């Protein structure tokens, strides 16, 4: 088994991980980035267009991810195409067992593995991802100006998405498998008083269809089993997120949803372990905040050396 020694091991190569890698290189840290996927970049690689990253209006998500990676490559950041299986606290250093069988000992570990959107499991959901199926209303809502869309979910995010889209789209179908929302009462009242939002209780999306982009959805009532087909141009899925934090269970403190507890300095409850991006507790999960986390994390790592 090969064993390496590093100042910093970064797990994940999305915006947070790559920003940290750039700042780590500038700080002259001996570092390495772990990425198990053949193509890094995190969630943005499946985003058709990014309109809210400062200075790069309208850039494609995949293109933006490539630019992030090119920046890291220009600084000769080393990458390993493997994931991390376990992290062991050995006092002065952390031992990271890799999926390829190797082991790395590091003074600091930065988890930047992000979070994944929960999927509906509906037919056509994967096929139309980025072509009418979206998991971020604030990212993609502008593409559906004046059109009819559906929002799936019943929590705060789903209702916030529906309200946001009500100012952009002609009509919004709010599809929820129950007749009661889990969202805050204030949000519920706003939805009820918004004329272009139609609530469809007890319905679940079974199929998302179209030719090149989304054109319709098929719903099924989970009480009567009745099916309905609605013409829509987009589907926004807001049924929750799953942080990729399993590797830190029992090591660092997490909230009830599995997000690793950390503030802007990206320090966790475990000395020498840091988190950045969507995997940590935060109110806004966007590309720009993930990049900021990467920079802040390295600043903390430098201070703690």
Beta strands, then each sheet from edge to edge (+ up, - down):
strand 1: 3-11
strand 2: 31-34
strand 3: 79-80
strand 4: 84-89
strand 5: 94-98
strand 6: 103-111
strand 7: 115-117
strand 8: 133-134
strand 9: 148-152
strand 10: 171-176
strand 11: 197-201
strand 12: 203-210
strand 13: 214-221
strand 14: 227-231
strand 15: 234-237
strand 16: 241-243
strand 17: 273-275
sheet 1: 3+ 2+ 1+ 6+ 5- 4+
sheet 2: 3+ 2+ 1+ 6+ 17+
sheet 3: 7+ 16-
sheet 4: 8+ 15+ 9+ 10+ 11+
sheet 5: 12+ 13- 14+
end
